[in-house]
Amino acid sequence: MSTIDVITDTSVLVNFLVVDQAELLARLPGHRFVVTEHVRTEITDHYQEQLQRLEAAFAAGILEEIRVTDLPEVQLFAQLTAIGLGIGECSAIAVAAHRQHALAIDDKRAVRKLKAFGLQLTLHSTESIVLLLIQHAMLTIAAADTMKREWEQTHRFRLPFGSSTERLSASP
């Protein structure tokens, strides 16, 4: 079974960190979650409460950090920052595009901009990752709905459905 590398933006990563469930990312079969140094910097600078959980996820091998170093990545990163995207989004998009990895991102505005750039990426979101975890029996519907409630009540993150059961029954 081949492994899909998923470059995660700050938004998706923080959603799992705030509910202390980063280990779920490591449980998703056939996926490896990778973070750029810019995403790590955003969490360090803006999400102090999640920083310890992020460091623990690196130490446990749940996440891997990579650097934006290749010239095409740096060039795309610069172009994306020039249109007003955050550094975490820009680095994640640039690496995913250049290295042909999937991208985990929740910011709809950033997704519109990357599509306007003509980038064709495999996209994941917090929602799609949760649903994949349920489909692979790595997360129960009850646990997913508990996370959803905590996101909504405590962390201002909303998923557009009442229960994961609704979304699963609507998927083909």
C-alpha positions in Angstrom: 0.0 0.0 0.0 1.4 3.3 -1.0 1.4 6.3 1.4 -0.2 9.6 0.5 1.7 12.5 1.9 -0.6 15.3 3.1 0.8 18.7 3.7 -1.4 20.3 6.4 -2.1 23.9 6.8 -2.4 25.5 10.2 -6.2 25.5 10.3 -6.6 21.7 9.9 -3.8 21.0 12.3 -5.0 23.3 15.0 -8.5 21.7 14.8 -7.0 18.4 15.9 -4.6 20.0 18.4 -7.3 21.9 20.3 -9.2 18.7 21.0 -6.0 16.9 21.8 -6.5 14.4 18.9 -3.4 14.8 16.8 -2.8 11.1 17.1 -5.8 10.5 14.9 -3.8 11.8 12.0 -1.3 9.0 12.5 -4.1 6.4 12.6 -5.4 7.2 9.1 -4.3 4.3 7.0 -2.1 5.1 4.0 -1.6 8.8 4.9 1.4 10.6 6.4 0.9 14.2 7.6 3.6 16.7 7.1 4.0 20.3 8.3 6.1 23.0 6.9 8.3 25.1 9.1 6.0 28.1 8.4 3.0 26.2 9.8 5.0 25.4 12.9 5.9 29.1 13.2 2.3 30.1 13.0 1.4 27.8 15.7 4.3 28.9 17.8 3.4 32.6 17.3 -0.4 32.4 17.5 -1.5 29.2 19.3 0.6 29.0 22.4 -1.9 26.6 24.0 -1.5 24.1 21.2 2.3 24.4 20.9 3.0 21.7 23.6 0.7 19.3 21.8 2.4 20.1 18.5 5.8 19.4 19.9 4.5 16.1 21.4 3.1 15.1 18.0 6.5 15.7 16.4 8.2 13.7 19.2 5.8 10.8 18.8 6.3 10.7 15.0 2.6 11.7 14.3 3.8 14.6 12.3 6.9 15.3 10.3 8.3 18.8 9.6 9.8 19.8 6.2 11.3 23.0 4.9 10.4 25.0 1.9 13.7 25.0 0.1 13.3 24.2 -3.6 13.4 27.2 -5.9 10.0 26.5 -7.5 8.4 26.1 -4.0 10.0 29.4 -2.8 8.8 31.2 -6.0 5.3 30.0 -5.6 5.4 30.8 -1.9 6.3 34.4 -2.8 3.6 34.6 -5.4 1.0 33.4 -2.9 2.1 35.7 -0.1 1.8 38.6 -2.6 -2.0 37.9 -3.0 -2.6 38.1 0.7 -2.5 34.5 2.0 -0.9 33.6 5.3 2.6 32.1 5.5 1.3 28.7 6.7 -1.2 28.5 3.8 1.4 29.7 1.3 4.0 27.2 2.3 1.6 24.3 2.5 0.2 25.1 -0.9 3.6 25.6 -2.5 5.0 22.4 -1.1 1.9 20.4 -2.0 1.9 21.7 -5.6 5.6 21.3 -6.2 6.0 17.9 -4.6 2.6 16.6 -5.8 1.2 15.9 -2.3 -2.3 16.3 -1.0 -3.2 19.4 0.9 -5.2 19.6 4.1 -6.8 23.1 4.3 -10.1 24.5 5.6 -9.8 28.1 4.4 -12.2 28.4 1.5 -10.8 31.7 0.4 -7.3 30.2 0.1 -8.8 27.2 -1.9 -10.4 29.6 -4.3 -7.1 31.5 -4.8 -5.1 28.3 -5.3 -7.6 27.2 -8.0 -7.4 30.7 -9.6 -3.6 30.0 -9.8 -4.5 26.9 -11.8 -3.2 24.5 -9.2 -4.9 21.1 -9.3 -4.4 19.6 -5.9 -6.0 16.8 -4.0 -7.7 18.6 -1.1 -8.6 17.4 2.3 -10.3 19.3 5.1 -11.0 18.7 8.8 -14.3 17.3 7.7 -13.0 14.9 5.1 -10.3 13.6 7.4 -12.8 12.9 10.2 -15.1 11.1 7.7 -12.1 9.0 6.4 -11.2 8.1 10.0 -14.8 6.9 10.5 -14.9 5.0 7.3 -11.6 3.2 8.3 -13.0 2.5 11.7 -10.3 4.6 13.4 -12.9 6.9 14.9 -16.5 6.2 16.0 -19.4 8.5 15.0 -20.0 9.2 18.6 -16.4 10.4 19.1 -16.5 12.4 15.9 -19.7 14.1 17.0 -18.2 14.8 20.4 -15.2 16.5 18.7 -17.6 18.5 16.5 -19.5 19.8 19.5 -16.3 20.8 21.2 -15.1 22.6 18.1 -18.4 24.5 17.9 -18.8 25.3 21.6 -15.3 26.1 22.5 -13.2 26.8 19.4 -15.4 28.7 16.9 -15.1 25.9 14.2 -18.2 24.7 12.6 -19.0 21.7 10.4 -22.1 22.1 8.1 -24.1 19.2 9.5 -25.7 18.0 12.7 -24.0 14.6 13.0 -21.4 12.7 11.1 -24.1 10.1 10.3 -25.8 12.7 8.0 -22.6 13.3 6.1 -21.7 9.6 5.8 -25.2 8.7 4.5 -24.9 11.4 1.9 -21.5 10.2 0.6 -21.5 7.9 -2.5 
